Amino acid sequence: MTLFDRAAAVIPGGVNSPVRAFNGVGGDPLFLVSASGPRVTDSTGREYVDLVGSWGPALLGHAHPEVVAAVQEAAARGLSFGAPTPGEIELAELIRDRVGVAELVRLVSTGTEATMTALRVARAFTGRDLIIKFAGHYHGHSDGLLAEAGSGIATLSLPGSAGVPAAFAAQTIVLGYNDLAAVQAAFAAHPGRIAAVITEAAAANMGVVAPDSGFNAVVAEIAHADGALFIADEVLTGFRVGPAGWWGLEGGWTPDLLTFGKVIGGGLPVAALAGRADVMRMLAPAGPVYQAGTLSGNPVAVAAGAATLRLADGGVYSRVDAVADTVASAVEAALTAEGVPVATQRAGNLFSFAFGSPAEQGWSGPGPRNYDEVRAAQAWRYPPFFHAMLDAGVNLPPSAFEAWFVSAAHDDAAVEQILAALPAAARAAAAATPG
């Protein structure tokens, strides 16, 4: 019996998070047993150069010695206290020091919890119920955010998952990304009723789709003009694309609330809600919005996060950016050499690839600019490309609709292994057929 067979017998679908099941690429998932630097090792003992990076947290590389030491020291003092600790203050201060608009910080355990709480706070602060989100943006799996787009501008949504009551989904307005006219129309259709607009600061859950220049700034202006809040979800981009996340990289706009995760936990479960002090003081015990968690600010987890942020200096970001540039350019060159049309999608050092061309796929830019355009890509080319890379010892995200993650630990040897695997993978993508 394989590990996946064993897992399927006791875990729904054999995995504890759906993308891990390899449904997007076919075959059985890898079961990993260890990781170090830029590499992971599976249950058979085979090693791979890793471009998943635990979906973002491994900015420094896997099992960085100083992060591991911080975790070990914290664990030796106790795993959980259910009481305030100095470590949670340190992590909150590190976040605030990097992101000036994060005046107050509430630590939680998951990105889903952070965004769910952000919506509750926004509704309480404004006294309104409706939320705007953008199609293809993922903000965790809370009921109100698992909504699919409606049939027109400002259409109230239907549930996007079984088990979500229609009444919950109907509080969410789903719009096309990078469409300012749709945002303006939604506010015109529901004046004084929208509590907040929530957006991934740069979209990275439908592949990477960066916001148009000025998009975040104008959305914030539209929201504020109607008395609504602007929530920037930086669970993926925060402290990964730069020292202050996408907000620091792009500038020119002011969120009322931000959500963080991934990097701030250094691989352990930590997330955060942060923002304007007057808005954040809505949270109990300072205000009337209840949120609690036994493991919020867990001392072992915050030790990992604080160590990661302390180590993430200019040299780390320079290396991550350089590796991202090298790998992204090489992938595009290899595919182009085999006649495979492809658009490289970038948001700082996050990147992904959309197979196809503007002429064939009807994209409104060099690559997709919204969820409908992403879904028009030739995603059927990705599974053979993925498996060819895996055969060559390179572990890619097991879905065409995920970002690729590099780390400061990706040394020249790791990069060379990636580059050496690309020609065969490009040929596999070129030979692919739909269906």
C-alpha positions in Angstrom: 0.0 0.0 0.0 1.4 3.4 -1.0 1.5 6.4 1.4 -1.2 8.0 -0.7 -3.4 4.9 -0.3 -2.9 5.0 3.4 -3.7 8.7 3.5 -6.8 8.3 1.4 -8.1 5.7 3.9 -8.0 8.2 6.8 -8.0 11.7 5.3 -10.6 13.0 2.9 -9.0 12.9 -0.6 -5.8 11.8 1.0 -4.6 15.4 1.7 -5.2 18.1 4.3 -5.3 20.9 1.7 -6.7 20.3 -1.8 -3.9 21.5 -4.1 -1.6 19.0 -2.6 -3.5 16.1 -4.2 -2.0 16.7 -7.7 -5.5 16.9 -9.2 -4.2 19.8 -11.4 -1.3 17.8 -12.8 -2.3 14.1 -12.4 -0.5 11.4 -10.6 0.1 10.8 -6.9 1.5 13.6 -4.7 5.0 13.6 -3.2 5.2 12.9 0.5 8.0 15.0 1.8 10.0 14.0 4.9 12.7 16.7 5.1 13.9 20.0 3.6 17.0 22.1 3.7 18.0 25.3 1.9 16.6 25.1 -1.6 15.8 21.4 -1.6 13.2 19.0 -0.3 13.4 15.2 0.1 10.5 12.8 -0.4 9.7 9.5 1.4 11.7 7.5 -1.1 14.8 9.5 -0.3 14.8 11.4 -3.6 15.8 15.1 -3.5 14.4 17.9 -5.5 15.1 21.6 -6.0 12.0 23.2 -4.6 10.0 26.0 -6.2 7.0 25.7 -3.9 8.7 27.0 -0.7 5.8 25.9 1.5 3.7 28.2 -0.6 5.7 31.3 0.5 7.1 31.1 4.0 10.5 29.7 3.0 11.9 33.1 2.0 15.3 32.2 3.6 15.2 28.6 2.3 14.0 25.6 4.3 15.2 25.0 7.8 17.4 28.0 8.1 19.8 27.2 11.0 19.0 30.4 12.9 15.3 30.0 12.5 15.5 26.4 13.7 17.6 27.4 16.7 15.0 30.1 17.6 12.3 27.5 17.4 14.2 25.0 19.5 15.0 27.6 22.2 11.3 28.7 22.4 10.1 25.1 22.5 12.4 24.3 25.3 10.7 27.0 27.4 7.2 25.6 26.7 5.0 25.0 23.7 2.0 27.1 24.6 0.9 29.2 27.5 -2.4 30.7 26.6 -1.1 34.0 28.0 0.7 37.0 26.7 4.5 36.6 25.9 7.3 39.0 25.1 7.7 37.2 21.7 4.4 38.3 20.4 5.2 41.9 21.1 8.5 41.6 19.3 6.8 40.1 16.2 4.2 42.8 16.2 6.9 45.5 16.5 8.8 44.0 13.6 5.7 44.1 11.4 4.9 47.7 12.4 8.5 48.8 11.8 8.4 47.5 8.2 4.8 48.6 7.3 4.2 52.1 8.7 0.4 51.9 8.1 0.2 48.8 10.4 -0.3 50.9 13.5 -1.7 48.1 15.6 -1.3 44.3 15.0 -3.4 41.4 16.1 -1.8 38.0 15.7 -3.8 35.0 14.7 -3.0 31.5 13.4 -4.0 31.4 9.7 -4.6 33.7 6.8 -8.2 32.6 6.7 -8.7 33.8 10.3 -7.0 37.1 9.5 -9.2 37.9 6.5 -12.3 36.7 8.2 -11.6 39.0 11.1 -10.8 41.9 8.8 -14.3 41.7 7.3 -15.9 41.5 10.7 -14.0 44.6 11.9 -14.9 46.5 8.7 -18.5 45.7 9.1 -18.6 46.8 12.7 -16.6 50.0 12.0 -18.8 51.1 9.1 -22.1 49.6 10.2 -22.6 48.1 6.8 -22.9 44.6 5.5 -21.7 44.3 1.8 -18.2 43.4 0.8 -16.5 43.7 -2.6 -13.9 41.1 -3.7 -12.4 40.3 -7.0 -12.9 37.1 -9.0 -9.9 34.8 -8.8 -8.6 36.4 -5.5 -8.3 33.9 -2.7 -8.7 35.2 0.9 -9.1 32.0 2.7 -12.0 29.7 3.0 -14.4 31.6 5.3 -18.0 31.4 4.1 -18.4 34.9 2.8 -15.3 34.9 0.7 -16.0 31.7 -1.1 -18.2 33.4 -3.6 -18.1 33.1 -7.4 -18.7 36.1 -9.7 -22.2 37.0 -10.6 -23.5 37.5 -14.1 -22.9 41.3 -14.3 -21.4 44.3 -12.6 -22.3 44.6 -9.0 -24.3 41.4 -9.0 -24.6 39.8 -5.6 -23.0 36.4 -5.6 -24.0 32.8 -5.3 -22.0 30.3 -3.1 -18.7 29.0 -4.6 -18.6 26.0 -2.3 -21.0 23.5 -1.0 -22.0 24.2 2.6 -22.0 28.0 2.2 -25.5 29.4 2.7 -26.7 31.6 -0.2 -27.5 34.3 2.3 -23.9 34.5 3.3 -22.6 34.6 -0.2 -25.1 37.3 -1.1 -23.3 39.7 1.1 -20.3 39.6 -1.3 -20.1 41.4 -4.6 -17.6 39.8 -6.9 -16.1 42.0 -9.6 -13.6 41.5 -12.4 -10.0 42.3 -11.4 -8.3 45.4 -12.8 -11.7 46.8 -13.8 -12.1 50.2 -12.1 -15.4 50.9 -14.0 -16.9 47.9 -12.3 -15.8 49.1 -8.9 -17.4 52.5 -9.5 -20.6 50.9 -10.8 -20.8 48.7 -7.7 -20.6 51.7 -5.3 -23.1 53.5 -7.5 -25.5 50.6 -7.3 -25.1 50.2 -3.5 -24.5 53.6 -2.1 -23.8 53.6 1.7 -24.1 49.8 1.9 -20.5 48.6 1.2 -18.4 48.0 4.2 -15.1 47.3 2.4 -13.2 46.3 -0.7 -10.8 43.4 -0.1 -8.1 42.7 -2.7 -4.9 40.7 -2.9 -2.4 43.5 -3.0 -1.0 41.7 -6.1 -3.0 38.6 -7.1 -1.1 35.4 -6.7 -3.8 32.7 -6.4 -4.8 32.5 -10.0 -1.3 32.4 -11.1 0.3 35.8 -10.7 -1.7 38.8 -12.0 -0.3 42.1 -10.9 -2.6 45.1 -10.5 -2.6 47.6 -13.2 -0.6 50.7 -12.4 -2.6 52.8 -10.0 -5.4 50.3 -9.6 -5.0 49.8 -5.8 -4.7 53.6 -5.3 -7.9 54.3 -7.2 -9.9 51.5 -5.6 -8.8 52.9 -2.2 -10.0 56.4 -3.3 -13.4 55.1 -4.5 -13.9 53.1 -1.3 -13.0 56.0 1.0 -15.2 58.5 -0.9 -18.2 56.3 0.0 -17.1 55.7 3.6 -16.0 52.2 3.0 -12.7 50.6 4.0 -9.9 49.3 1.8 -8.4 45.9 2.9 -5.1 44.8 1.4 -4.5 41.0 1.7 -0.8 40.5 1.8 -0.8 37.0 3.1 1.3 35.9 0.1 3.0 39.2 -0.9 3.7 40.5 2.6 7.5 40.5 3.4 8.1 38.3 0.4 8.2 40.7 -2.6 10.1 43.2 -0.5 10.8 44.4 3.1 7.3 46.0 3.3 5.5 43.7 0.9 3.6 45.0 -2.1 2.5 48.1 -0.2 6.1 49.1 0.2 7.1 48.0 -3.4 4.2 49.9 -5.1 3.4 52.8 -2.8 0.8 55.5 -3.5 -2.1 54.0 -1.6 -3.1 53.6 2.0 -5.0 50.5 3.2 -7.2 50.7 6.3 -6.5 47.1 7.1 -3.9 44.6 6.0 -3.6 40.8 6.4 -0.4 39.0 6.7 0.7 35.3 6.9 3.3 32.9 5.4 6.6 34.8 5.9 5.7 36.2 9.3 5.5 32.6 10.6 8.7 31.4 9.0 7.0 28.1 8.3 4.9 27.8 11.4 1.2 28.9 11.7 1.2 32.6 12.3 -0.9 35.3 10.6 -1.9 38.8 11.4 -4.5 41.5 11.0 -3.1 45.1 11.1 -4.0 48.6 10.2 -5.3 51.9 11.4 -5.4 52.3 15.1 -8.9 53.5 15.3 -10.2 50.6 13.2 -8.1 48.0 15.0 -9.4 49.2 18.3 -12.7 47.7 17.3 -11.3 44.4 18.4 -12.0 43.0 21.9 -11.0 43.7 24.6 -10.5 47.3 23.3 -13.8 47.3 21.4 -16.9 45.3 20.6 -15.7 42.9 17.9 -15.0 39.5 19.3 -12.0 37.5 18.1 -10.0 35.0 20.1 -7.7 32.0 19.7 -5.9 29.7 22.2 -2.9 29.5 19.9 -2.9 33.1 18.7 0.6 34.4 19.3 1.9 30.9 20.1 5.4 31.4 21.5 7.1 28.8 19.3 5.5 30.1 16.1 6.3 33.8 16.8 9.9 32.9 17.5 10.1 31.4 14.0 8.5 34.5 12.5 10.6 37.0 14.4 13.8 35.2 13.5 12.7 35.2 9.8 12.0 38.9 9.7 15.2 39.8 11.5 17.2 37.8 8.9 15.3 39.1 5.9 17.6 42.0 5.0 18.5 43.7 1.8 20.9 40.9 0.8 18.1 38.3 1.1 15.7 40.3 -1.1 18.5 41.0 -3.7 19.2 37.3 -4.0 15.5 36.3 -4.2 14.9 39.0 -6.9 18.0 37.9 -8.9 17.0 34.2 -8.8 13.4 35.0 -9.8 14.7 37.0 -12.7 17.0 34.2 -13.9 14.5 31.4 -13.6 11.5 33.3 -15.0 13.6 34.4 -18.0 15.0 30.9 -18.6 11.5 29.3 -18.5 10.2 31.8 -21.1 13.2 31.3 -23.3 13.0 27.5 -23.2 9.3 27.5 -24.0 9.7 30.1 -26.8 12.5 28.0 -28.3 10.1 25.1 -28.7 7.4 27.3 -30.2 5.2 27.3 -27.1 3.4 30.7 -26.7 3.7 31.9 -23.1 3.3 35.0 -21.0 5.5 35.4 -18.0 3.4 36.9 -15.2 5.3 38.9 -12.5 4.6 40.7 -9.3 8.0 41.5 -7.8 9.8 38.2 -7.2 6.6 36.2 -7.5 6.0 34.7 -11.0 4.0 32.2 -13.0 3.4 31.4 -16.6 0.2 31.6 -18.7 0.4 29.4 -21.8 -1.0 31.1 -24.8 -0.9 34.4 -26.6 -3.1 37.6 -26.5 -4.3 36.9 -30.1 -5.3 33.3 -29.4 -6.6 33.6 -25.8 -8.2 37.1 -26.1 -6.1 38.6 -23.4 -6.4 42.4 -22.9 -2.7 42.7 -22.2 0.5 40.8 -22.9 -0.8 38.2 -20.4 -4.0 37.7 -18.4 -5.3 40.7 -16.5 -8.2 39.0 -14.7 -9.7 35.7 -13.8 -11.6 35.1 -17.0 -8.5 35.7 -19.0 -6.5 33.4 -16.8 -9.0 30.6 -17.4 -8.6 31.2 -21.2 -5.0 30.1 -21.0 -3.8 26.7 -22.4 -3.5 25.2 -18.9 -3.4 21.7 -20.5 0.2 22.3 -21.4 1.2 22.5 -17.7 0.9 18.9 -16.5 3.5 17.4 -18.9 5.7 20.4 -18.3 5.4 19.8 -14.5 6.1 16.1 -14.7 9.1 16.6 -16.9 10.6 19.0 -14.4 9.7 16.6 -11.5 11.5 13.8 -13.4 14.5 16.0 -13.5 14.4 16.7 -9.8 12.7 20.0 -9.8 9.5 20.4 -7.7 7.1 22.9 -9.1 3.7 24.0 -7.8 1.2 21.2 -8.8 -1.1 23.6 -10.5 -0.9 26.0 -13.4 -2.8 28.5 -11.2 -0.2 29.0 -8.5 2.8 31.3 -8.0 6.3 30.0 -8.1 8.5 30.7 -5.1 12.3 31.0 -4.9 14.4 31.7 -1.9 17.6 33.3 -0.8 19.0 29.7 -0.4 18.7 29.0 -4.1 22.4 28.8 -4.9 24.1 28.5 -8.3 23.9 24.7 -8.2 20.2 24.8 -7.6 19.6 27.3 -10.3 21.7 25.3 -12.8 19.7 22.2 -12.0 16.5 24.1 -12.8 17.9 25.5 -16.1 19.2 22.1 -17.1 15.7 20.6 -16.7 13.9 23.2 -18.9 14.6 22.0 -22.4 13.0 18.6 -21.9 10.1 20.2 -20.0 9.5 22.7 -22.8 9.4 19.9 -25.4 6.8 18.1 -23.3 4.7 21.3 -23.1 5.1 21.7 -26.9 3.9 18.1 -27.5 0.8 18.4 -25.3 -2.7 18.4 -26.7 -5.9 19.6 -25.2 -8.3 17.2 -23.5 
